[in-house]
């Protein structure tokens, strides 16, 4: 762990000798990267640009959280609005959707970097991401964007631990991946369904469930939560089912395997 931290600190210090641009979601990975980069940049008098994408496929709460964390670090925060559904290739949620999205989003990021005379662009992929199905990583590599957390070998839990020690406000924030991951590959992506998912997950998080996914199969909402929360959930099942149905679903189910990231890839 000590060696990994030293490696990331060295990378951040090297990059921060010039102005840098970071793809910044407001999640724990990019927040740790941003904080370290800002600390290093302060030594050299360089600038750190934190760029957040305000998109159709991501929960709207991400932008407000990103604004707050960027302000805490003192970075220059810029928001780029993108509607991924303008791309007809993405509409039917193909298996390479993540590649198509990342290629488009990070293309906008590189445009911003060039406009500001920045040649160093970073993003927050961690070591754990390298072992799961993430076609977006191919786009990142093709575009020449650096992934310092993965380069240093830091896992998600190691990042959380370090972020907590640094007092980063989102250190224990659950991940909020692209909402299209809640739909089966080949299912039509519709903005209305995405908003239903977003509202349903926000409702469950407000009830105290940390890890939440609502996977959609036609008119069925399949809820994933941590298995240790099952007993409490069943005590609230009727109320929860009624609320989720009001969002537009006909059937509400609880996945007995519990929460697991990337279950649509199984």
Phi, psi and omega per residue, in radians:
X1 nan -0.772 -3.138
X2 -1.066 -0.739 -3.133
X3 -1.145 -0.675 3.121
X4 -1.121 -0.756 3.132
X5 -1.103 -0.727 3.131
X6 -1.106 -0.719 3.133
X7 -1.093 -0.785 -3.141
X8 -1.153 -0.712 3.127
X9 -1.075 -0.706 3.110
X10 -1.135 -0.733 3.107
X11 -1.096 -0.819 -3.135
X12 -1.065 -0.701 -3.132
X13 -1.134 -0.717 3.124
X14 -1.128 -0.824 -3.123
X15 -1.121 -0.636 -3.021
X16 -1.336 0.012 3.086
X17 -1.266 -0.210 2.997
X18 -2.309 2.930 3.091
X19 -1.045 2.439 -3.128
X20 -2.272 2.787 3.135
X21 -2.194 2.287 -3.098
X22 -2.144 2.263 3.003
X23 -1.226 2.024 -2.922
X24 -2.175 1.909 -3.114
X25 -1.582 -0.328 -3.013
X26 1.593 0.004 3.053
X27 -1.387 3.041 -3.031
X28 -1.126 -0.689 -3.084
X29 -1.113 -0.969 -3.109
X30 -1.215 -0.420 3.101
X31 -1.219 -0.747 3.083
X32 -1.094 -0.786 3.132
X33 -1.049 -0.756 -3.131
X34 -1.128 -0.759 -3.126
X35 -1.090 -0.787 3.133
X36 -1.138 -0.731 3.138
X37 -1.114 -0.702 3.136
X38 -1.136 -0.686 3.109
X39 -1.111 -0.753 3.140
X40 -1.200 -0.713 -3.130
X41 -1.096 -0.543 3.137
X42 -1.073 -0.515 3.139
X43 -1.245 -0.557 -3.029
X44 -1.821 -0.079 -3.130
X45 1.231 0.444 3.115
X46 -1.687 3.022 -3.080
X47 -1.918 2.532 3.046
X48 -2.036 2.139 3.115
X49 -1.802 2.099 3.072
X50 -1.756 2.043 -3.062
X51 -1.945 2.134 -3.113
X52 -1.953 2.395 3.087
X53 -1.653 2.182 3.036
X54 -1.733 1.787 -2.968
X55 -2.212 2.908 3.120
X56 -1.223 -0.562 -3.015
X57 -1.540 0.039 -3.134
X58 -2.133 2.563 3.128
X59 -0.980 2.412 -3.077
X60 -1.156 -0.415 -3.139
X61 -1.140 -0.379 -3.101
X62 -1.033 -0.697 -3.056
X63 -1.151 -0.766 -3.133
X64 -1.144 -0.690 3.102
X65 -1.145 -0.736 3.121
X66 -1.075 -0.707 3.096
X67 -1.005 -0.802 -3.101
X68 -1.131 -0.811 -3.104
X69 -1.182 -0.694 3.112
X70 -1.070 -0.677 3.107
X71 -1.134 -0.647 3.122
X72 -1.098 -0.571 -3.103
X73 -1.524 -0.293 -3.093
X74 1.446 0.174 -3.138
X75 -1.305 2.771 3.008
X76 -1.347 2.103 -3.069
X77 -1.851 2.266 3.131
X78 -2.288 2.400 -3.128
X79 -1.968 2.285 3.087
X80 -1.977 2.127 3.128
X81 -1.541 2.245 -3.113
X82 -2.433 2.364 3.014
X83 -1.910 1.757 -3.099
X84 -1.099 -0.443 -3.085
X85 -1.288 -0.084 3.005
X86 -1.246 -0.299 3.113
X87 -1.580 1.925 -3.085
X88 -1.064 -0.393 3.130
X89 -1.181 -0.426 -3.059
X90 -1.547 -0.410 -2.959
X91 -0.972 -0.612 -3.093
X92 -1.682 0.355 3.018
X93 0.873 1.028 -3.130
X94 -1.206 2.871 -3.114
X95 -1.106 -0.408 3.106
X96 -1.729 0.372 -3.129
X97 -0.912 -0.790 -3.091
X98 -1.069 -0.662 3.085
X99 -1.088 -0.836 -3.118
X100 -1.077 -0.745 -3.119
X101 -1.158 -0.850 -3.119
X102 -1.081 -0.687 -3.138
X103 -1.061 -0.723 -3.132
X104 -1.267 -0.853 -3.087
X105 -1.081 -0.836 -3.095
X106 -1.299 -0.322 2.975
X107 -1.127 -0.740 3.066
X108 -1.108 -0.676 3.128
X109 -1.093 -0.757 3.132
X110 -1.163 -0.618 3.071
X111 -1.055 -0.788 3.122
X112 -1.075 -0.756 -3.129
X113 -1.073 -0.789 3.142
X114 -1.088 -0.721 3.138
X115 -1.073 -0.450 -3.121
X116 -1.834 0.237 3.074
X117 1.197 0.526 -3.083
X118 -1.869 2.260 3.123
X119 -1.835 -0.266 -3.094
X120 -1.794 1.990 -3.113
X121 -2.154 2.276 -3.049
X122 -2.156 2.785 3.044
X123 -2.592 2.978 -2.881
X124 -1.793 0.476 3.043
X125 -1.020 2.355 3.095
X126 -1.862 3.089 -3.058
X127 -1.113 -0.638 3.133
X128 -1.066 -0.621 -3.106
X129 -1.065 -0.454 -3.066
X130 -1.214 -0.337 -3.081
X131 -1.769 0.074 3.119
X132 -2.012 2.970 -3.104
X133 -1.319 1.799 -3.121
X134 -2.415 1.425 -3.128
X135 -1.081 -0.326 3.105
X136 -1.096 -0.433 3.134
X137 -1.093 -0.560 3.109
X138 -1.092 -0.730 3.124
X139 -1.116 -0.718 3.140
X140 -1.061 -0.769 -3.140
X141 -1.166 -0.746 -3.124
X142 -1.068 -0.590 -3.102
X143 -1.498 -0.070 3.079
X144 1.335 0.432 3.132
X145 -1.543 2.414 -3.063
X146 -1.548 2.560 3.138
X147 -2.166 1.393 -3.007
X148 -1.069 -0.626 -3.128
X149 -1.100 -0.753 3.109
X150 -1.202 -0.678 3.127
X151 -1.064 -0.630 -3.134
X152 -1.424 -0.164 3.115
X153 1.397 0.335 -3.088
X154 -1.376 2.273 3.087
X155 -1.524 2.964 -3.127
X156 -1.038 -0.805 -3.097
X157 -1.183 -0.625 3.079
X158 -1.145 -0.629 3.093
X159 -1.162 -0.765 3.121
X160 -1.059 -0.787 -3.120
X161 -1.065 -0.778 -3.139
X162 -1.156 -0.745 3.139
X163 -1.082 -0.663 3.088
X164 -1.119 -0.739 3.119
X165 -1.096 -0.582 3.138
X166 -1.433 -0.159 -3.137
X167 1.345 0.428 3.115
X168 -1.234 2.252 -2.938
X169 -1.128 -0.398 -3.099
X170 -1.802 0.373 -3.036
X171 -0.984 -0.593 -3.123
X172 -1.937 0.316 3.122
X173 -1.261 2.212 3.083
X174 -1.096 2.639 3.137
X175 -1.202 2.584 3.135
X176 -2.259 1.359 -3.094
X177 -1.229 2.990 3.111
X178 -0.793 2.334 -3.099
X179 -1.163 -0.353 3.113
X180 -1.171 -0.314 3.099
X181 -1.209 -0.155 3.117
X182 -1.514 -0.087 -3.099
X183 -1.965 2.566 3.087
X184 -1.138 2.630 3.031
X185 -1.048 2.383 -3.127
X186 1.643 -0.197 3.114
X187 -1.427 2.411 -3.139
X188 -1.094 2.260 3.101
X189 -1.565 2.076 3.138
X190 -2.132 2.382 -3.086
X191 -1.002 -0.658 -3.130
X192 -1.091 -0.714 3.118
X193 -1.159 -0.688 3.116
X194 -1.051 -0.703 3.135
X195 -1.203 -0.619 3.069
X196 -1.062 -0.798 3.120
X197 -1.068 -0.821 -3.111
X198 -1.037 -0.790 -3.139
X199 -1.154 -0.718 3.140
X200 -1.114 -0.755 3.134
X201 -1.196 -0.647 3.095
X202 -1.101 -0.685 3.113
X203 -1.051 -0.806 -3.119
X204 -1.195 -0.674 3.098
X205 -1.132 -0.666 3.122
X206 -1.155 -0.372 3.086
X207 -1.505 -0.007 3.028
X208 1.815 0.115 3.099
X209 -1.509 2.125 -3.023
X210 -1.299 -1.038 -3.131
X211 -1.683 2.038 -3.037
X212 -2.410 2.364 2.933
X213 -2.431 2.423 2.949
X214 -1.962 1.854 3.114
X215 -1.587 2.389 -3.025
X216 -1.962 2.228 3.070
X217 -2.187 1.569 -3.081
X218 1.183 -2.009 3.125
X219 -1.749 0.166 3.138
X220 -1.721 2.260 3.028
X221 -1.787 1.976 3.140
X222 -1.743 1.980 -3.055
X223 -1.588 2.254 3.006
X224 -1.953 2.170 3.004
X225 -2.383 2.951 3.096
X226 -1.086 2.436 -3.044
X227 -1.089 -0.512 3.122
X228 -1.195 -0.197 3.108
X229 -1.656 -0.015 -3.052
X230 -1.017 -0.807 -3.068
X231 -1.048 -0.807 3.117
X232 -1.129 -0.703 -3.127
X233 -1.038 -0.735 -3.098
X234 -1.136 -0.489 3.073
X235 -1.237 -0.308 -3.127
X236 -2.013 0.194 -2.966
X237 -1.045 -0.781 -3.099
X238 -1.085 -0.832 -3.136
X239 -1.086 -0.737 -3.128
X240 -1.148 -0.785 3.142
X241 -1.040 -0.743 3.138
X242 -1.076 -0.741 -3.117
X243 -1.161 -0.800 -3.112
X244 -1.132 -0.652 3.098
X245 -1.106 -0.637 3.140
X246 -1.110 -0.352 3.108
X247 -1.348 -0.253 3.082
X248 2.189 0.138 3.122
X249 -1.678 2.580 3.141
X250 -1.542 -0.580 -3.085
X251 -2.332 2.530 -3.140
X252 -2.230 2.183 -3.130
X253 -2.208 2.727 3.022
X254 -1.880 2.187 3.118
X255 -1.323 2.032 -3.059
X256 -1.243 -0.197 3.046
X257 -1.458 -0.185 3.098
X258 1.386 -3.085 -3.122
X259 -1.166 2.345 2.978
X260 -2.685 2.273 -3.108
X261 -1.150 2.370 3.078
X262 1.273 0.498 -3.072
X263 -1.135 -0.403 3.095
X264 -1.234 -0.195 3.110
X265 -1.594 -0.081 -3.070
X266 -1.165 nan nan
